[in-house]
């Protein structure tokens, strides 16, 4: 049995997990739209991913991902001279 609400929950769940785990809410929604093959679940997926992103804080599944880190001034490169 396949119900539309089951597909909706799956799409929102995928978008929410990707947005919270990898800190990419818009990419998560685009991925779900591409995976589902339609645009019917974009708004619910966007809401779910925004909430999941906000609730997850600074947690990430990628150990190398650093959020909001400033580069030290000695490592900054002037694009015009590079």
N, C-alpha and C positions, 0 to 999 in steps of 0.2 A: 504494500500500500504506500502510495506517495501522496502526501498532502502538501499544499503550498506553504502552510505554516512551518512544516518541518524543514523545507528548503530555506525559508526565511531565517529560522533559528541557526541553521548551519552556516549560512552566509554571514550573518552578524557575528557568530562565534569565531569564524575564521578571521574576519576583519579585526575584531577586538583583540584576538590573541596576537596577530602580527603587529598591530599598532602598539600594544603594550610591551611586547617582548623585544621588538626591534626599534621602537621609537620612530616609526614611520607611518603615521595615520593616513596620509593621503595615498601613499603607495599601497597600503593595505586595501583601501577601498578600490583602487584601480585594479589590483590583483584579483579581488573578488569579482568585480564586474567582468574581467576577462575570463576568469575561470568558470563563472556561471553562464556566460555567453549572452548576457542581457543587461539592461539598465534598471530593471524593476526593483532591485534591492539596494540601489546606491544610497538613497537617503537613510534608510535604517542602518546600513553598514557604516555610513559616515557618523551617525549619532553614536552608535556602539563603539566605534574606534576612537572617537573623541573622548568619550567617558572613560574607556579603558586606558587611554594615554594619560589622562589627567589623574586617574586613581593610582597608576603604577609608579608615579614619582620618578626617582632616578634609577630604578632597577632596570636591568637589561640582561638579556641572555648572552650577549656578546661581551666577553671580558675586555676586548680591545676598544670598545666603543666608549668614547669620553664625551660627555655632554657639557656644553657651555664652558669649555676650557680655553682660556686666553693663551696665545702664544707669547713667550717671553720676548721682550723688545729686541734682544740681540739676534733672534731668529727671524724677525720680520724682514721681508725682502721688498724693496721698492720695485714695482713692476716696470716702471719707466727705465730704470737702469739695468734691469736683468736681461 
